Amino acid sequence: MTRELYAPAIRQVAYREVKETPLAAGQIRVRAEYGAFKHGTELTLWRNSRGDPNWSPIELGNMLVGRVTEVGAGVTGFAVDDRACAYSSMCESVVWNAAEAWKLPEGMDWKAAVCLDPADFALAGVRDGHVRVGDDVAVFGLGAIGLFVVQLSKLGGARRIAAVDPIARRREIAKNFGADLVVDPTAGDPGGKIKKYFSSRGADVSIDISGNYSALHQAIRSVAFGGNVVAVAWPSECKGGLDLGAEAHGNRPTLIFARACSDPNRDHPRWSEGRIFETLKGWFENGTLKAGGVVDPVVPFEQAGEAWLRVDRDAASSVKLGVSFQG
């Protein structure tokens, strides 16, 4: 038997025992060493923010890194004791399809590996928004995805980047990743401040990853005439905060919805989520993309349930919650 973290009911957390099953062809068994949660979508589902009447218990967790302990028939890409990473619940021992797992170089930081998911959505947002060399870019929401949007925009040649979040530690990380201006939205009028900073012209591209409709409105407010506004977040039903009146009609931006995991990609057939993943893996492996400060804090598996409840109560308690299974 092995233990797994799950939600037995809405906004509840518990551990349960799961029976380990024999491997099928093409599968590997992995002993978990580290993992991370997905704050945005995972919190939305766990809270049942959309009021799904058919909500049922769900597994908790997003990605795991661990050591291969067993290899099934037909597997050629992995051997026992290799390091592997894949999408997974928080479970001490897991079985993955080898084709869906990533073999990690020995020296690679596990925190970079578990950031493959947020970086996936970040790269899709930057590409769909057509961030180009010399552009001014505004980023609203500095969770893990937003922090990678900052890095990828800089990598894509953005001249200046403004980053917005109410949490000071996230703004500080954004500065370390290349943001030229960081803005606390609770201090008032972030969209206006950004437009003024960008020569009173506004951002060429404004990207919202906050899931907050007031932030999406500020993204529209901050953008230059004819610029792009990219909606990456998966928010709940809009019940206020978004004004598509005079300001939106005045700026006349192109509103783009970016979703990395929905193929066909906007640049199909040249780009797919598979190509996005392969590109990001290479950048994480060679150090082009950094995860420093993103996975914070890291708690023992025994405390993961309590820490997840703390994330729900206090967003400032973490950036992307990490978990250690190392004892």
N, C-alpha and C positions, 0 to 999 in steps of 0.2 A: 504493500500500500504506500501511497505517497500523499502529501497534503497540498491542497490548492486553496487559494483565496477566491471567494465568490460573494455575490450579493443574493441572499435568500429572499429578500424583499426590498422594496424601494427604499433607498437611502440606508440600507443596513449592510453590514460586513460580517463575514464569518469564515472560519476555516473548515474544510471538509476533507475526509479521506477519500481517495480515488484509487480504484483497483488498477494496478499496472497490467497491461495486456501484452501478449506476444507481438513481435514486430511482423508486419507484412512486408512483402517485397518492396524495395525502394524506400524504406523507412530507416530512420536512425533514432536511438534513444539517447537523451542528453540529460546530464545532471546539472541542474541550474546553479550558476554562480552569482549572477547579477541580473537585475531586470529594471524596468521602468514602466510607469503608468502613462496614459494619454489623457491629459487633463480636460481638454475641450470636449471632444465627442464622447469620451468615456463618462465624464461627469454628467453630460446631458442625458445619456442613456440611463445611468445609475439613478439619477434624480427623477427620471421619467418626465422631463420638462415639457415634452410634447403631449403628455396625457394619453399615452397609448393604453387603451382598455385591455389589451391582450399582453401587457407586460408580464414577463416570466423571469425567474432567476437567471442571472448572467454571471459568467466568469469575469474576473477582474484582472487587469494587466494588459500590457501592450506588446512589449518585446522582452526577450530573454537572451542572455549569453551564458553558455555553459560548455562542459566537456562531453564529448561523445563517449558513451560507455558501451554501446552495442550497435552493430551495423547489420542491416537486413540484406537479404539476397538481392543481388543486382545493383547494389550501391557501389559506385566507383570513385565518387568525389570526396568521400570521407573515410577516415580510419579511426579506430579507438584512440582516444585522448586528444583528438583534434578539437580546436575551439570552434564553436558554431554559434550563430545568431539567427533568430527568426521571430516572426509574430507569434505570441504565445500568451496564455494566462500566467498568473503568478503561481507556479507549481514547482515543487522540489525536483521532480523528475518528469520529463515530457517525451512524447513521441512525435517526431516531425517527418513529413515527406522530405527526403533529402533534396529534391529538386526545388523546394521552397525555402531552403536554409542557405545561409551565407557562411562559407568557411573563412575564419578570421586569421590574419597573420598573427603570429605569436606576440609581437611587440605592440599590437594595436590596442589602444585604450578602449575598454568596454563601454565607457560613456559615449564615445563616438559611435560605436556600433548601435546602441539603443536609440540614437538620435537619427537613424536612417528614416524612420517614419515621419517625424516633423520636417526633416529636410526634404523629403519627397513632396509634401504639400507646398513647402516654401518655393522650391524650384519651379513647380507648376505655376504658382502665382506670379513669380518674376517673369517667367517665359510668356505666360498668357497676357501679362500686362505690357509686354514689349518694352521692358526697360532697356535703354540703349546707351551707348557710350556718350557721356556728357550730360545725361539726364539728371534732374533733381527728383528725388524719391521721398515720399512720406510713408511711414509704416505705423499703423495704428494697432496696438496690442503686442506686447513683448513677452508672450509665453515662448515656448520652444520654437514654434513655427515662425513667429515674428522675428526672433533673434537670428534665425537662419535666413530670413528674408533680408535682414540688414547685411549679413555676410555676403549673400549671393548677389545682391544689388551692387555692392562694392566690387565684387569679383566681375560683374557684368559691365563695369565701367561707369557706374553712377558718379556724377561729380560731387553732389552733396546729398546727404541722407538725414532726414529728420525722423526721430523715433518717439512715439507717444505711449506712455503707460503710467498709471497712478502709483505703481510700486517702485520705490527708489532703487532697490537692488537690481531690478530688471533694467532700469534706465542706465545704471552703471555698467552692466554687462554689454548693453547695446553700444555704449561709448567705446568699450574695449574692442568691440567687433567692427568699429568703423563709423558709427553714427556721428555726424558733425554737430547736431542739435538734438537734445533730449528735452521732452516737454511733459510736464505733469498736467494732465487734463483737468484735475480738480482745481488748478489755479486759474482756470477760466480761458475760454476761447482758443483752444489749441489750433483749430483750423485757420483762424485769423493770424495767429502768431507764425504759423508755418508759411502762409502765403506771403506775409511781410518778409520773413527770412529769405525766401526764394525771390528776392528782388521785386516784391509785390506782384510778381507774375503768377506765383503758385507752383505746385509740383507738376512735373510732367506725368508722373504716375503716383497715385496714392493707393496703398494696399491695406485693406482692413482684415485683420485676423483676430479681432477682439470678440466677435459675436455679439457686440453691443450696438444697438441701432443708433444711439447717439454718436458713437464713434464713426459709424458709416456715414452719418450726416456730416460730421466734421471732415471726413475724408473727401466728401463732395465739396465741402466749403473750401478745403485747402488746395484743390486741384486747379491748374491753369485752364484757361479757355480751351476746350477741345481735347483736354488730357484724358487719361485713362484712370478709372476707379475700379479696383479689383476686389471682389468679395470672395475671400478664401474661407472665412469662418462658416460654420453650420449653425446658425442661431435658431432660437425658438421663434414662435409666432410673434410678429411685430405688433406691439401694443402701445407704441409711442416712441418718440425720440428721433424719428426719421422724417425729414421734411423734403419732399420732392417738388416744392413750389418754386418760388422766384429764384432762389440761389442756384438750384439745380438747372433750371431753365436758362439762367444767365451764364453759368459756366459751360453748360452743354457737354458734359463729359460722356465718354463711352463707358458704360457699366458692364463689367466682365465678371462672370462667375467662373472661378477656377476650381477644378476638382481633379487632383492627380490620379485618383483611383478609378476614374470613370473613363475607360477606353470606349470608342476611339478618342484619342487625344486631339486637341485642336489642330495640331500639326501632323495628324495622321496622313499618310502611313509612315512618314519619316520618324516621328516620335511616338512613343507609347510609354506607359508607366514602367515597363521593363527597361527601356532605354534610360529613363530618368534614374531608376535604381542603379543601373550599371555605372552611369556617370557619377552619381554620388558616392558609390562604393570606392571608386578610384580616387576621388577627392578626399574622402576620409582616410583612406590607406596612405596617401602620400602627404597628408597634413595640410592640404589646401583649405579644407574646412575644419574648424575647431569646435569642440564641444565643451571647452572649459567654462565652468560656471553655469552651464545649462542644466545639467543633472544635479540638482541640489534641493533638499538634503538627500543623503543616502542613509536608510535605516535598515536594521536587521529584519529578516522575514517575519520573525515573531512579533515585530512592532508595526508591520506594514498596514494591517487593518486599522489600527489606531491612527497612524499617520495619514491614511486616506481620509478618515473622518475629519482630521484636522485641515486637510486641503479643502474640504467642503465648507468648513466653518470660516477659514481664514486664507484667502488666496495669497496673501503676502508671506505665508509660512513656507512657500516653496516656489521654485520655477518649474522643474519637472522632477517629480518624486522618484528617486531611485531606491532599489532594494538590494541588499546583500544576503546571499544564502550561505555565507562563509562561516557561520557559527557565531 
